[in-house]
Amino acid sequence: MIAHIIVDVPVSRTNRPFDYRVPAWLSPLIQVGSRVVVPFGPRKLQGYVVGISENTEHGVDEDRLKDVEQVMDDTPPLTAELLKMSEWMSGQYLCPWVTAVQAMLPAVLKGKAQKWLTASDQLDERICANSGLLWELLRKRQLPLAEVEKQFPDEYMLIPGWIHSGLITTEYQVKDRITKKQQSFVKCLLSPEQMMEVLGSLSARADQMRRVLELFLQHPADSFSIQTMRDEFGVNRSALKSMEAKGWVAIEQVEVYRDPYANRRFVERKKPAFTLRQQEVLAPIIRSIQESSYASFLLHGVTGSGKTEVYLEAIEHTLAKGREAIFLVPEISLTPQMVERFKERFGADVAVLHSALSQGERYDEWRKIIRKQVKVVVGARSAIFAPFQNVGLIVIDEEHESSYKQEETPRYHAREVALWRAKENGAVLLMGSATPALETYALATRGRYTLLEMPDRVGHRPMPQVHVVDMREELHAENRSMFSRLLHEMIADRLKKQEQMVIFLNRRGFSTFVMCRSCGYTLNCIHCDISLTYHKSNHTARCHYCGYTIAQPAHCPECQSEHIRFFGTGTQKVEAELAKLFPGIRVIRMDVDTTSRKGSHEELLSKFRQGQGDVLLGTQMIAKGLDFPRVTLAGIIAADTSLHLPDFRAAEKTFQLLTQVGGRAGRHELEGDVVIQTYTPEHYSIIHATRHDYPAFYQDEMLQRRRTGYPPYYRLVLITFSHEDVPVVIRGAHVLGDFLRQRVASTTILLGPVASPIARVKDRFRFQIMLKYRDEPNVTELLTQATAAFEEWNKQQKVLMTIDVDPYVLL
């Protein structure tokens, strides 16, 4: 038997499967999708089985092949579909195949791990009679594989057969922690008659033993955890150990899942009556689910139009059809509120995957999926790789969000991967947003996706009234506060009415930058070409790219002046200003600094929902997905911040942000107001956001994109180079640029090489090349050739090159 294996060497010349011989003793265990250990040159590396056959694929004599040394999993962590998808991703995003595979696995399966053998419940004294290894396992329950190999070399080759027959299982210890959580349970070995006999013979002092036996008489088939025995019945471990020694009970290690929602109670919520518009958009979606055929929909619905109920109903129909569903939300929208709605509707059928979970919790949720114990996955970007085998529906909520694009290799977009997966499975892809990405909406208007519209809020509630304040006029009126007179009045009004507010700022920290008023010196990071951000909580200035931090300076480092000041507006500064202007106001601040501790995100939102705060103040994480009945005012400070970035999507991001933040107000019975503070009220993105007019914004922005040659009229590829020395990085950029310039089609535009907008990050200088092209089928092949040529030149230089297909960040 021959296994075709991709090895963990992510360079272009090893970006193909290698043939290995499978020893007969490993053949019961090896499958397509298995992780294996193989010799590769002088090293032993992890690899992934992408195919199994009886013959070699590359004409190599089988006797010359090396053997697979170890199979790392009882059940392969990768399905055939995921392997096929990883190969497609490798070609689509120009990354090594093995890198695409690793993106699909939980972190626990990628780290350096020690393999352990564990005895299963089937193992007993009779089976162990002729095996020293099995006897040792029965006695100790668990042994590290490395120790087994040394102590029982003659039995080592029998292990795969025992695993295959279910006598033993394997698991991994990462950083001295077993990745599976174990708990001790007590099981009674006596019949009811024997228990009665023992109870009659117990002395009066054996009170704890008596309690245990009486408990098992009432529940003869049950087992109880040692923790339950101790906490609820007052029985200590020593009493249980004594009973185990007498052969009355058995103490077993049982695997339990780490459940981040174990202490939460979810009550099934009554399904609301659907509006006529919800019924209309659901009809074609449900029809496609029933037909088990591929279909893609863009659900364009204003904030508060009831899109989430449409998603839930579509998932319910998918499960009724016996298929599985993946629900993607942006990381910042994966609020406890959203999880709650899914748990209330689908209970234990839901697994949740997001970055706030510990590695162990993520691993346990992933194992529920691969063991087919759940049917719905709710998660951020990487949840698109859930190892389901019968996907019937993929939902992408807030599909315009940039967090669906991965900024490290492989630089995939979850929307494109979802599209591939839906086609492969004959599934339905449902994308929803109040402000769809321009590219998505353009494809929907051309018929690539079916466009479904929900232009009204549920119950015909009015959209909030939007007020635009020109901050230039505030300055002329001598108002130097960060709050306009209108916003000040509205905050005072809401405090009087005991209603709640959301105030949004597209910044973090106390001030944007630190500058000397005497000489104009700006405090910059010594490792990156970017200004430091002042943080009042610990009086430091910090770089948000590399983490470099210094204490707040008392004097200007350049001219020693004392007039060094903090400019700009940050969340801490807004909080301080609110406290000064409105004594006693209760502000709940949510930004990167206040939500870094696990569980803090949920804690802060719960406090606000329970009315313990008047104002929810924050950055992007409060912009969407939140639904609070008493919020009647949304204030947006410095609306222009994202408008003046060197990014062709700046106007689009501004429109989306203003629309989404404004959508937090007046979602229930109370009507809402939105105050947008800006220095450029005449900009079309702000004008259209005030009118909730996406189609008009779409038309204006499409004219800009056509004129400047950006998506959706052109596709982009961004190639970035970095090195510690400027001459070396420039030379590397020109080597690749010259190669491409001689070979690209005449219709392809090649820009650069030029210095990146942020020319230095972490002491590495950065240059970039951009390709703009339309309908060029050979671009991927050309870039593959260019990468191979560049690697040949780069053997000594060590220039780091990254290729980003359809980039979202151009900095």
N, C-alpha and C positions, 0 to 999 in steps of 0.2 A: 504493500500500500504506500502511495506517495502523497504527501501533504504539500500543498502550495501555500507558502507562508510569506507575508510581508513582515519585515523585521523593523525594530525600532531604531532606524538610522534615517532621520528625515532629511536626506539630500537627494538631488535629482538622479544621480547615477545608481542609487539603490531603490529607486521608486518603482519597483516591480516585484511580483512574487518570486520567491526562491523555492526550489524543490528540496524536500527532505524526506528521508525514508522513515516510515513509522514502524518501530519494533512491534513484534506480535503482542508483547505483553501490554503495550499501550493502546492497541487497536480497539478494545472495548470502550475506551474513554474519549478518544479524539473525535471531534465533529467539526463541521464547518462553523466558524464563529468562536471556536475555542481559543483561549490564550495559552501559549506554549513557551517553553524555554528551549532555545536552540543554540548550538555553537555557530558563531559568525566571526570568521577570522580567528584571532586569539581570544576573543571574548565570548561570554555566554549572554545572550540577549533575550528580551521578551519579544514574541512575535504573535501574529494573528493568522489563524487558518482561514484562507479565502477559498479553498477548493481542495477536494480529495479525489484522487483517481488511481488507477492501477498502473499508469505509465507516467514517465517524466514528460514535461511539456516542452522542454528545450533541447531534446535530443541527447541529453547527458546519460552516460551509462549509469544504471542504477547502483552498481557496486561502488561507484565513486562518490555517491551521495553520503552526507552526514546524517546521523540519526536525530530525531526529535528526542530531547532528554527528559522532558517533563510536560504533563498537561496540567494546567493550573486551576481548572474549574471542573466540577462535576456536571454542571449545566452551562453551556456556552452563554456568555453574556451578550453576544451579538447575534441577532437574527439574520437570516439570508437577505432580507429586505434592507436592513441597516448596512450590511456589507456592500450591497449593490449601490446604495445611496452614497456611501463613503467614496466609492470609486468615481461616481458622478461628481461629487463635491471636489475631489482632487483635480479633475479636469476643468470644472467650472470656475473654481477659485484659485487655480494654479498653486496648489499646496501639495506637499507629499501625502501620499495615500494614508500612511500610518498616522499622520497628524489629524486627518479627517476622522479616522477610526477612534483615536483617543478622545476627540471632542464629544463622542457619544457615550463615554463611560464615566461613572462616578469617580471622584478623586481617589477613593479607597482602592480601586482596582488599577490605578495608574502609579501609585507610590511604591517604594521598595517595601515589600511585604514578606513576612516569614509564614510559611505554610504549616498548618497544624492539622493533625488527624484527630477525629472525634468518634468515639464509639456510638453507634446508633442503638435504638431500643431493641433491635433484633438480635443484638449480640448477647449470647448467654454462655454459661460454663460448658455446655455440651459442644457448641460450635468452636469454642476456644481450646478444646482438649489437645489438639495437635499443633498449636501455634503459640510460640513464646510471645510474639508481637501482639496477637489478639488478647492473650492473657493480661499483658501489661496494659493494653488499652482498656480492657474491662475493669482493671483495678484502678487506673488513674483517670479514666474517661477521656483524657486528652494528652497528646504527645506532639512535640515539634517534629516535622518531617526530617530536618537535618540530623536530629538525634536518632531517629528511627533508622536512617540510612547507615549510621555508624554502628548502632547496637545490633541491628537485625539485617545485615547485608544479604543473607540468603533468602529472606522473605520479602525484600524490597520490591521485587518484580511482581509479587502477587497482589500488591496494593490496588492497582487499577481494577482488577477483577473483583476485589472485595467492595470497592467503591461502586462499581457497576451493579453489583448484587444488593447494594443497600446496607451492608454490614457496617461500613464506616463512611463518614463524610469528611469533607475538607473545609477549612476556613482560614482566614488570614489575620495575622497579628501585625498591625501597623503602628509603629512608634510605641511599642510595648502595650498596645491596647487591642483586645480582641474586638474585631469590627462587628461581631454579632453580640448582642447583649444577652447575658445568661441570668437566669433567676433560679433559686433553689425551691423546689416544690416537694411536698411530703405526700406519699401515697401509701395507703394501708395495704398490707399483704395478707391480712387475716380475713377469714369468712366471718359473717355475723355470729355464728355459733362459737367460733374460737374467741371472738372479741368478748362475748358474754362470759366465757370461761376465764379469760385473763382478768376481766374486771372483778370477778368474784375472788380472785387470788391476790389482788393488789392490796398493799398495806395502806393504812390511813394517811401516811406521809406522801404517798405517790399521787398527790393531788393533780399535778400537771399531766401525768400519763393518763389518769382517769378522764380528764377533760378531752384529751386527744381521742381516746377510744370512743367516748360518748358522741363526739362530733362525727366520727366516721360511721357510727351506728346509724345516725340520722341521715348521713350522706355517703353511703357505702361506695358509690362509683366515682366520687369526686376526689380531686387532689387540691391541696391548699399550699400557698407560698409560705415560706418560713417567716417572711415579713408579716403576713396576715395572722399566722399563728401567734406571733409575738405581740402585735399591736392590738388585735381584737380579742384574743383568747388568753393572753398572759402566759404563753408557753415559751420557755427559752430554748435555745439551740441545744444545750447540754442534755435536757430531758429527751429531746427528739433523737439525739445521737445515741443515748442509752437504749431507746426503743429500737433504733436501727440495729444496734449490736445484738439485741435479742431476736432479731428477725421479724419484728412486728410491723415495721414500716420501712419504706425505702425513701431515701432522699435523692432526688434526681435534679440534674441541671437541665432546665428547659429554656429554649430560646424564646425571648419576647421582643417585640418591636419597640423601638424608641419612638413614641408618638408625640409630636410637638403639641397635639391638641387633646392629649389624654385627659386633662383635667377640665376640659370644656364640655358642656352639655348642649347639644344642638336639638332643638325641637322642630319637628316638621312644620313648615310654613304652608298655609293654605294658598293654593294657586290663585292669582288674581284673575279677574275676567279680562280677556283680551279685548283691546280696542279694535275697531274695524280695520284700521291701518295695520296693526300687528297681525291680524288674521290674513290680510292681503299679502304681506311680505312672507309670512310663514308658508303659505300654500305652495309656491314653487320649490321652496327648500325641502319641505316634507315630501313632496312628490319625488324629488331626486334621491332622498334618503331611502324611500320605499323601493325605488328602482335599483338601488345599489349601483348607481352609475356616476361617473365623474361629472361634477358640475362646480362652477365657481361663482360666488356672489359677492358683490360689494354692497353692504348695507349702510347707506348714507343717512344717518338720523341725527337730528339736533340733540344737544345735551338734554336729558330728561325725557326723551321720547319713548323709552321703554325697550331699548336694544337688548339689555341683559335678559329680560324675560323671553325674548325671541331666542336668544342663545340657549337658555335653559330648556325651553320646549323642544328645540331641535335636538339637543342632547338626549332628552327623554325618548324621543322617537328613535334615535340611533340605538340606544340600549334595548329598546323593545324589539328592534330588528336583530338583536344578538351581536351587535358590533360595538366597537370601542370609540371613545371620543377624547380628543386632545384640545384643551382650552388654553390659549396663550394670552397673557396680559403683559404689559410692560412691567419691569421690576418695580418701579415706583407706584404702580397702580395695584400691585398685589397686596391689597390691604386686608386686614382681618375681616372687614365688612364683606369683601368679595368671597373669601374662603367660607365665611359663615353661610352665605347664600347657597353655596354648593353643598356644604355639609348638611344643611337643613333639607335640601332637595334630594340628595343622593346618598347621604349617610356614609357608611363604611365602604361604599364603592369608589370613593374619591381618594386619590393620592395627591399630595401637594409638594411641588418642587420649587424652591427658591433659595436665594443666597443667605437669607437670615437663619436657615436651619443649620445645625451643626453637621459636620461630615457624617457622623453616625446616623443622624436622623435622615439625611438625604439618602444614604446607602439603604436604610431600612425601607424608605418609601420606594426606592428604585426596585428593591427585591420584591415588594408587593406586586409591582407591575409585571416583572419577569415571571413571577409565580402565578400570574393570572388571578390574583386575589382582589384586584380592583378593575374597574371598567372605564373610569374617567381620570384623566390627569389634568390638574390645574397648575400652571407654572409659568415662569418667565422663559426667555429665549430658548434655553437648552432643553426645555421640556418637549420640544419638537422631536427629540431623539428618543422619546419613551419607547421601550422595547415591546410595544404591542404587536400582535400578529394579525389583527383583523380590524384595522382602523376604518371607521365609517364616516367620521366627521372631524374636521379640524376647524376650530374657531380662532380667529386672531382679532382680539378686541383692541381698539385704538391702533389700528394697523399702520397709521402714519408715524408712530413713535420711532425715533432714531435708535432707541435701546434694543430694537430687534436686529440691529446690525452689529455683528461681533467685530471688535477693533483689534483683536489679536488673531494670529494664524490658527485655524482657517478663518478667513474674513468672510464668513457666510452671512446672508440675510435670511432670517427665519421665514420670511414671507416666500422667498424663492424655494427654500427647502420644503416648506409646507405644500407649495404648488406641485413640486415633483412627487411628494409622498401621496398627495390626494390622487394624482393621475395614476400612480403605480398601484394604488389600492382600490380604484374605482370608488373613491370617497368624495364627499362634499367639502369644499373649502368655503368657509363663510368669514369674510372680513368686514369689520364694522368700524365706523368713526364718524364723528361730527365734522371732522376736518380731514378728509382722506389725503394721502400723499398725492401730489400732482401726477406722478407716473401712474399710480393705481387708477385714479379717476379718469385719466386720459385713455387707459386701456378699456375701462368700463364703457366710456362713451363710444369707443370703436367696436364694442361687441365682444371683446376678449373675455370679460366678466359680465354677468347679468347684474345690472344696476337696479337696486331696490331703494326707494326713497321713503323716509319718515320725517316729513318737514315740521311736524307739530309735536308739542309736549303732550304727555298723557293727561287726559281730562281737559284738553285745550287750555291748559294753564299758560299764561302769557310768558314770553321770554322776558328776562330782566331788562329794565330800561338802562341804557348805556349812556353815561355822561363823559365826554372827553374834556379834559382840562389842559389848556395850553400853559405849561409851566413858565414860559417866557413872560406871559402876562402877570403871573404871580410875582415874578421878580420885579416887574415894573410897579406892581402894587406894594412893593416893600415887604412881601412875604418871603422870608428866607428859610422857612421851615420845610421839612421834607414832605409835609402834608399840605395840600392845597386847602383853601378856605372851604370849598365844597366838601371835600373828604372829611375835614375836621368837623363840620356841621353834621354830616351823616353819621360819623362815629358817635358823636354826642347824642344824637337822636336815638341810635340803636341801644346805647347804654341806658337811656331813659326808658325805652320800651322793653328792656331786658331781652333783646334779640341778639343773635350771634353774628360775627363777622369773620371773613377770611381776608387777610392782607398778604399779598404775594409780592415777593421781591426776587428777581433773577440773579441773586448774589448770595454768597455765604461769607461768614466772617463779619467783623465790625465795620471795617472800611476797605475800600478796594485797593488803595495803594498808600504808601508813605512817602511824602515829599517835603523837601526843605524849602520854606518860603523865601529864604535869603538868597540861595544860589540855584534853586531849581533841581537839586540832586534828588533822584528817585531811588528808593531802596530796591535793588534787584537781586535775584537769586544768583549766587556765584557759579551755579552749575547749569542754569537755563537762561535763555534770553526772555525773561518774563519778570514782572514786578512781584514783590512779595505782598501778601495779604495780611492785614493786621487783625489779630484775634484778642479781644479784650479780656476774655475769661482767664487767660494765663499770661496776658501782656507779652505776646510774641508776634513776630512777623514770620509767615510761613509760605513756602512755595507749594502750590497745589499740583505741581507736576512731579517733583522728585521728593518732596517732603522736607527739604532743607529748612531749618528753623533757627531764628536768632531771637534774643531778648529784645524788647522794645528799647530803641536807642534814646538816650536823653539829649544827645547832641548830634548834629549832622556829621557823618563820617568824613565829608568832603571839606566843609568850611568851619566846623565846630560850632555853628550857630545853634541856639536853643530853640529857634523857630522851626522845628520839624513837626509836621502836622499830618493828620490822617485824612485823606480825601476819599470821597465816594460814600456810598451808603451800603451797609451790611445789615443782616438780620438783627444782630446784637444792638446796633445803633438805633434801628427802628424801634426795638423793644424798649430801649432806654428813653427814647423820645416820647413814646406812648405813655410810659409811666410818669414822665414829667408833665405832659399836657393833660392827662386824665388820671389824677391820683386815685389809686384803688382799683384801676382797671386790671383785669385778670388776663394775662397774655400767656398762651401756650405756644412756645417757639419750636418749630420743627425744621431742622437743617442737618447737615452732615455731622455737626458737632454734638447735637442733642440726641441723635438717633443712632450713635455708634454702638451703644450697649445693646446686647441681644434682648429683644422684647420691648425696647423703649418705644419703638414706632407704634405698636399696638397700645401700649400704656398711655401714651400722649393722646391718641385719637379717642380712646375710651373715656379719658377725663373730659375731653371736649364734648363728646356725645352726651355725657351725663350732666352737662351744664356747669362743669367746674371751671370753665374759661369763657371769657367774653370774646376774645380774639384768637383765631388760629393764624399764626404768622409763620411764613416759611418760604422755601424755595420750590423747585420743581416738584418735590414730592407731595405738595398739597394742590397741585394744579389740576388733577384729574382723578376720577374714580371715587371721589368722596361724596356722600349724600347725607346731609344733615338737615332735618326739617326746619330748624330755627335759624338757619343762616339766611339773612336777607340783604347782606351787603358784601360785595367783593371789591376790594381796593387794590389797584395795580400801580405800584410805585416804579418809576423808571421803566416805562413800557418800551422805550427805545433800545434798551441794553442789547438785545439780540439783533437789532435792526442794522447795527453798524459793524458787525463782524465781517471779516474777509471771507464770506461764504455765499455762494450763489443761492443757497436756500434760506438766507437771512430773512427775507420778507415772508416766506412761507412759514418759517418757524415762529415768527412774531405773530402772524395771523392765527396760527394754531394755538399758541400759548394764550393769547388774549381771549379767544373764543372758549377755550377749555376752562380757564380760571373764572371767566364770567359765568360759565355754566354751573358753578357751585351755588349761585345765589337764586333764591326764589323757586326751589324745585318742588315745594309742596304747597300748602294752603296760602302761606304768606308770600306776598309779591316781593320781588327783589330789585336791587339797584347795583349797577357796576360803575365804578369811577376809574377811568384810565388817565393817568398822569403822564404827559408826554411833552417833548420839545419839538416833535415833528407831527402835529395833528393832521397835516395835509398829505401824509404818506398813504398810498392806496391800501396798504395792508391794515392800517389803523381805521381808515374810513369804512372799509368793508366789514371789519370785525365789529364795529359799533352797530352795524345794520344786520348782523348775523347773516351776511350775504355771501355764502361760499361760491355760488356760480359766477358772481361778478368778480370776486377775487381771482378765481380760476382763469377767467378770460384775460384779465390784466397781467397776471403772472405768466401765462403761456406766451403772451406777446413779448415779454422780457426774455424768456428762455429762448424763444426762436431767434430773437435779435442777437443774443450773446452766445448762442450755440451750446446750450446745456440741456440735460435731461428734461423732458422725455424726447427731445428732438435728437439728441446725441447720447451715446453711451460713453462712460468715462473709465479710464484705468489710471490709477495714481501709483507711480513707482517712487519709493522713497529710499534714499541712501544715507547711511550715517557712519561716522568714524571720528576718532579723537583728533585727527589731523585734517585741517581744511584742504591742503593740496591733494591728499589721498582720496578724500571723498569726492572732490571735483573731478579727479581723473577717472574714478570709478563710474560716476554719472555720465561722463562723456564717452567712455568705452561702450556702455549700453546704448546711450543715445545715438552714437554713430552707427552701431549695428542695426538699430531699428530704422533710422532715417533712410538707410540704403534699401530697405526691404518693405516698408509700409506702402499700402495702396495710396494712390494719388488723392483719394477722397478722405483719407485719414489725416487729422491735424495732430502734429507732434509739438508740444510746448515744452521748452526747457532744453537742457537742465538749468534750473535756477535755485537759489536758496529757498528753503521752506519758509512760510510765514513766521513760524517760531524756529529760528535758525539753529538753536542749540538747546538740547534737553539732556540732562544728566551727563554733562561734559562731552557730549557727542554732537558734532556739527552735522547739519542735515541739508541735503539737496533733494530736489524732486524733478520728475518728468511726468507730464500728463499726456495721455492719448485721448483724443475725441474721435469717435467713429460712428458710422451708421451702416447697418447691413453688411458688415465685413465678417464672413464666416471663418476666415483664416486667422483672426487676431489671436485666439488662444494658442494655436499651433505656433505662430510666430513668436509669441512671448515665451513659450516653452523652449524654443530654439535659442532665444536671446538669453534665457536663464542659464542654459547649459554652457553657452559661450562665455557668459559673465563668470560662472563658477570656475571655469578653466583659468581665466585671467586672475581671479580673486584668491587663488590658492595661498599666496604669500601675503596679500594685502589685508585680508580680514575686514573688508567693508561689509557692513550689514545692509542687505537689500530686502525690502518688502514690496509685494505687489498687492494692491487693493482694487479688486474689480467692483465697479459701481460704488465708489467711496461715499461715505457720509461725512467724514471729517477731513477737511483739506488743510488743516494746520500742521 
